[in-house]
Amino acid sequence: MEPELWILHAGRPGQLTGRLAQTLSAALEGRNIRCLEDGSSLENRRVLFAFSLPENGTNFSLYGLLGWLRDHPGCLRGSVGGVVIDGCGDLYTKSAGRELVLAASLAGCTFPGRPLVEATGNLQNFTIQAKNAGCSLLEAYRLAVEDLAGRVLDFAPPRKKRPRLLALHASSRGTSNTMDLWSRCRERLDDPCDITEIGLRNGALEDCAGCPYTMCLHYGEKGGCFYGGVMVQEVYPAIREADGVILLCPNYNDALSANLTAAVNRLTALYRTASFTDKAVFAIVVSGYSGGDLVASQVVSALCMNKGFWLPPEFCLLETANNAGEALACPGIETRLETFAGHILNQLQG
């Protein structure tokens, strides 16, 4: 028997209306569907979060859910989720989706790659999908929800006896709090894992300049990229082999550093010819003052939502430290490092 797919949305069960309700009804026909009510346990479920947004992007029920998830760590332990956001305008659907995925991940939920279906007001974001499928924009939306539901129900995290982990960074080892934390984390992972570490700090790493699709596909089919360099020589082969990728992310102006951003952008050529759905993404994020959640949400949108890496529960370690060496002096840091390293191993090893 197919497992139950639980729908969590604003309002009481049966009160979902409009385009979102019609699309869910059509896309989930024949599925074993249940609606989560207040007080229902969220653990060990297959969950589809479904919310509509007005044109101003503010759905108070969604914000209420975010607050509840943040107040109840572990409430989604053992669950696998997907998100459908239906908007009235062109804005806010993706930002709402990634905020929800981040909060749910930190609450214990696992997400398969590409866990967000977003529908803008005019559905123009489905133009390519509709063209490829030979259908209307509305039908492309329905097909996307149907596909997501199937992937949420079927997803099982890959497990390896000896996982292969790739760490990507662009930091100076001697002064970086982020590298300090990674070094302590790595000490706990070296024995059970095969770890490759690639620094993107030295030498030229050209960002993606947006080659035409056919050119990008041409180089991707040959296992490369027009710009070559460390991405093609080291990062591409390491990503192909990896079971998990961990980004080491100091907070630069509330964003990923330039070289890490360039590396993510340059993955497009490889992504055109290789699937990342069996690869997990983790992150260590260190902020000097605040804003670590902004960087973590970038990792969610860039690698999970866009490139298709699966997102483990509690995928990131978020710390605040400024002066060199400060991170390792944070109260309780060794316990958090032990927990995070063990969590990486638990998600990848089987």
C-alpha positions, 0 to 999 in steps of 0.5 A: 500500500502506498504511504500516506501523503499528509497535506499541511496548509493554511486553514482547516482541512477542506478549506483550501480554495482557488487555483492551489486547491484545484491543482492539488486535487488534480495532481494528487488524484488517486493518492492516499491523502490525509490533512494535518490538523492542529495537534497532529504529530509531524514526525515520521510523515510524508508531508506536502506543505501547500500555501497560497500567497497574496500579491504582497507575499504575506500569508500569516498562517505561513508565518505562524508555521515558521514560528512554530517550527522554530520553537519546536526543534525535532518536531519533523524528525523522520519526515520527508517533505516538499513545498508548493507555493502558489502566488498571486504575483511575480514575487515572493514565492521562492523566498517563502519556499526557501524560508520554509524549507530552511525552518523545516530542515532545522526542525528535522525534515528531509527534502529530496532535491528540487523540493519546491514547486512555485507558481507565480501569478501568471504561471510564466515560470512554467513556460519552458516546462509547458513547451517541453511537455507540449501542454498549457502552463496550468497543466505544466503546474499540475505535472510539477506538483504530481512529480513532487508528490511522487518524489516525496513519497518515494524518497529514501536517503542513499546510504554508503558503508564508507561515505565520500565527503567533499568539503569546499571552501575559500578561506584562509586556514590560519585566520578563519573561524569557519576552517577552525570548526571544520578542522575539529569536525573533520577529526571526527569524520576522517576514520569513517569517511573518505574526505576530499577538501578543495580550497578555491581561494588561490588562483583564478576562479572565473564565474559563469558568464552565462554561455548559450544553453547549447554551448553549456550542454556541449561542454557538459557532455564532455565533462567540462566547462568552457572556462576550465580551471580548478572547477573542471580539473578538481571540483567536477570529478570530486562532485561526481564521486561524492556522496555528500558535499559540505560548504564551509561558509563564512558570512560575507555581507550576508551572502556566500563568498564570491568564490563559493558563489562562482563555484555554485554557478559553474556547476551548471555545466555538470548539472546539465549532464549529471544528476545530483539527486543522490548527493547530500548538501551540508554547511558550516556557516559562521557570521561575525555578528548575525545573518547566518540564516541568510547564508544557510538559505542561499545554500538551500536555494542554490544547491537543493532547490536549483541543483537538486542535491538532497537536503538532510535534516539539520543540514547546517551548523550555524555559529557566530564568531568574529575575531580569529579563534573565537569560534572554538571558544564559544560555550558548548561548541565541542558538544555541537561539533560532536553532534553535527559530525555524528549527524553527517555520518548518520545521514550518509552511512548505512 
